[in-house]
């Protein structure tokens, strides 16, 4: 293993998030609103996607040459990519990789959970923003029931996958669901992570006054079930952790708006069409696919290193000093 690859702010590269598709079977209002992502939306064609072999090749470089230890498979909805367990199996064989996780809406897990576990997937983060069918159906834009996702959660758990639940909280959408969700998943024994509504992409028409902050979330829960902060599991962990007083049960809050964590960000993102993004809020990515498919493929390791060496992204810490109207890559394209 070579020396750690550090960016201009001395942040190492440790975590790679790989989007395997830009398609999704939900139309969540804060990510892929149905009025924009309609039947005629030009999603990527098969030949525009990185192949499993290309993903495996790039991941080998990221792990063996650049120090990546953790992978997260994202989308769109990653389970819409055909034969995904086959990719997981390939990636699991890479020496030096400690953890493979996946973020999913959970709807397809009853079909795939056992195969994913058998292929080597370690963990899933499952998105669920309400326990109320009317609210959740409105949020997901397809009228999908809460039970559909709960079935996915149960299937993942029964298959032996570690499970966390992600809840995006947006003022005026579902802030009243914070406490019911906390109570429900405390009872179920799954860690729930609350995510502040973020200005990823431009399609969701993000407004600062729609952010329900980390402190408001914590206050709501603390009034009903007292909580206390606990230490992170590892340096650079995104979620701030809290424990219910007198227990080992915990929640987390991801607060990139009210309490940014740019200073410890060690994540890179690879889009489904092979672009490398060094920030979730980036405008442009670096095209690795064209290099990979050209006569210059042998230079790709140095190219990735140079991209990371030059990285100085700190969007969330500097949000108020930037134009919020600038074009940013959409969430469905880059993954969360």
SVG drawing of the C-alpha trace seen along z (x, -y; Angstrom):
<svg xmlns="http://www.w3.org/2000/svg" viewBox="-53 -35 57 52">
<polyline fill="none" stroke="black" stroke-width="0.4" points="0.0,0.0 1.4,-3.4 1.3,-6.5 -2.2,-7.9 -3.5,-10.1 -4.4,-13.4 -6.2,-16.4 -5.4,-20.0 -7.1,-20.1 -5.2,-16.9 -8.2,-14.6 -7.5,-11.0 -9.6,-9.0 -11.2,-6.1 -14.8,-5.8 -16.0,-5.3 -19.6,-5.5 -20.5,-3.8 -23.7,-4.6 -24.7,-1.6 -27.8,-3.2 -29.5,-6.5 -33.0,-4.9 -35.4,-4.5 -38.8,-3.0 -39.8,-5.8 -40.2,-9.5 -39.3,-11.1 -40.1,-14.8 -36.7,-15.8 -34.7,-13.7 -36.5,-12.8 -39.8,-14.7 -42.2,-13.1 -43.0,-16.3 -39.4,-16.4 -38.5,-12.7 -41.4,-11.6 -41.8,-8.7 -39.7,-10.5 -36.8,-11.4 -33.5,-10.5 -32.0,-8.1 -28.6,-6.5 -28.5,-3.8 -26.8,-0.5 -23.7,-1.4 -23.3,-4.6 -23.1,-2.8 -19.9,-1.5 -19.8,2.3 -19.3,4.6 -15.7,5.3 -15.0,1.5 -16.4,0.9 -14.3,3.8 -11.2,2.5 -11.6,-1.0 -12.4,0.3 -9.2,2.3 -7.3,-0.9 -9.2,-2.9 -8.5,-0.1 -5.0,1.0 -3.5,-2.2 -5.5,-5.0 -6.4,-3.6 -10.2,-3.1 -11.5,-0.8 -15.2,-1.0 -17.6,-0.8 -21.3,-1.9 -23.4,-0.9 -26.0,-3.5 -28.2,-4.7 -30.9,-5.7 -32.2,-2.5 -29.3,-0.1 -31.4,3.0 -32.8,1.9 -29.3,2.7 -29.6,6.3 -27.5,9.0 -26.3,6.7 -25.3,9.6 -22.8,10.6 -21.1,7.2 -21.1,7.5 -19.4,10.9 -16.7,9.5 -16.0,6.5 -16.0,8.7 -12.9,10.5 -10.8,7.3 -8.0,7.5 -8.0,4.7 -11.7,3.9 -13.2,4.0 -16.9,3.2 -19.5,3.2 -22.8,1.4 -25.8,0.4 -28.3,-2.4 -31.8,-1.3 -35.4,-2.2 -36.0,1.3 -38.9,2.2 -36.9,4.9 -35.1,6.4 -37.6,9.3 -36.5,10.5 -32.8,9.9 -31.7,9.8 -30.6,13.5 -28.6,13.3 -27.0,10.0 -25.9,11.5 -24.6,14.6 -22.6,12.4 -20.9,10.7 -22.9,7.5 -22.4,6.5 -25.0,3.8 -28.0,1.9 -29.3,-1.6 -33.0,-1.6 -34.8,-4.9 -38.2,-5.5 -39.5,-9.0 -42.7,-8.2 -44.8,-5.5 -48.0,-7.2 -49.1,-5.7 -50.6,-8.9 -47.5,-11.0 -45.1,-8.3 -47.1,-7.7 -47.0,-11.4 -43.3,-11.7 -42.3,-8.7 -44.5,-9.9 -45.7,-6.5 -48.1,-5.8 -45.9,-3.0 -47.0,-1.7 -45.0,-1.8 -45.5,1.9 -43.6,2.4 -40.5,0.9 -41.0,2.7 -41.1,6.0 -37.8,5.0 -36.4,4.2 -37.5,7.6 -36.1,9.4 -32.7,7.8 -32.6,8.5 -33.7,12.1 -31.0,12.6 -28.4,11.5 -27.6,8.1 -27.0,5.3 -29.7,2.7 -30.0,-1.0 -32.9,-3.2 -32.5,-6.7 -35.2,-9.3 -34.9,-12.7 -36.7,-15.3 -38.2,-18.3 -40.2,-21.1 -43.8,-21.0 -43.4,-17.5 -42.8,-15.1 -41.3,-16.7 -44.2,-15.4 -43.0,-11.9 -39.7,-12.2 -40.8,-10.9 -43.1,-8.1 -40.2,-6.9 -37.8,-7.0 -40.2,-5.1 -40.9,-2.5 -37.3,-1.7 -36.1,-1.7 -38.7,1.0 -37.6,2.9 -33.9,2.7 -32.7,0.9 -30.6,-2.3 -32.5,-5.2 -30.5,-8.1 -32.2,-11.4 -31.0,-13.4 -31.4,-17.2 -33.1,-18.1 -30.1,-19.1 -29.6,-21.2 -28.4,-18.3 -29.1,-19.0 -31.5,-21.6 -34.7,-19.7 -36.0,-19.7 -36.3,-23.6 -34.5,-23.5 -35.1,-26.4 -33.2,-26.9 -36.4,-27.6 -37.6,-24.0 -34.6,-22.5 -35.6,-20.9 -32.4,-21.1 -30.4,-18.6 -31.1,-20.5 -34.9,-20.5 -34.8,-16.8 -32.9,-16.1 -35.1,-18.3 -38.2,-16.6 -36.9,-13.1 -35.3,-14.2 -38.7,-15.4 -40.1,-11.9 -37.1,-9.7 -34.0,-11.4 -30.8,-11.0 -27.2,-11.7 -24.3,-12.1 -21.8,-9.2 -18.5,-9.0 -18.2,-8.3 -17.4,-4.8 -14.5,-6.0 -12.9,-9.2 -14.9,-10.9 -18.2,-9.2 -21.0,-11.3 -23.7,-10.8 -23.5,-12.3 -24.5,-9.5 -26.8,-9.7 -27.9,-7.0 -31.2,-6.7 -30.2,-7.3 -29.8,-4.1 -29.7,-1.9 -27.4,-0.8 -29.9,-1.8 -29.0,-4.7 -29.9,-7.1 -27.8,-9.2 -28.3,-12.6 -26.6,-13.7 -26.5,-17.4 -24.7,-18.8 -26.7,-22.1 -26.8,-23.2 -23.6,-21.4 -21.3,-20.7 -18.7,-18.0 -16.6,-19.0 -13.4,-19.0 -13.4,-15.3 -15.0,-14.2 -13.1,-11.3 -15.6,-10.3 -15.5,-10.2 -18.4,-9.3 -18.4,-7.4 -21.4,-8.0 -23.1,-5.3 -21.6,-6.7 -18.1,-6.8 -17.6,-10.3 -15.7,-10.9 -17.1,-13.5 -15.3,-14.8 -18.3,-16.4 -22.0,-15.6 -22.8,-19.2 -20.4,-19.3 -21.3,-20.8 -19.1,-18.7 -17.4,-15.3 -14.1,-14.0 -14.7,-11.6 -12.9,-8.4 -14.9,-6.2 -13.5,-7.9 -9.9,-7.4 -10.8,-3.8 -12.1,-3.0 -9.2,-4.7 -5.5,-4.1 -4.7,-6.1 -6.2,-3.6 -2.8,-3.0 -2.7,-6.5 -6.0,-6.3 -4.4,-5.7 -2.3,-8.9 -5.4,-10.7 -7.4,-9.7 -4.6,-10.6 -4.2,-14.0 -7.9,-14.7 -7.8,-13.9 -4.5,-15.8 -6.3,-18.9 -9.5,-18.5 -10.5,-21.4 -14.3,-21.0 -16.0,-22.4 -19.4,-23.3 -21.5,-22.8 -19.1,-24.9 -19.2,-27.7 -22.8,-27.4 -23.8,-30.9 -21.0,-32.4 -22.0,-30.6 -24.8,-31.1 -27.4,-28.4 -28.7,-28.7 -25.6,-27.3 -26.1,-24.0 -25.3,-20.9 -25.3,-17.3 -28.6,-15.6 -29.0,-13.1 -30.2,-10.2 -27.1,-10.5 -24.5,-10.6 -26.1,-8.7 -26.4,-9.9"/>
</svg>
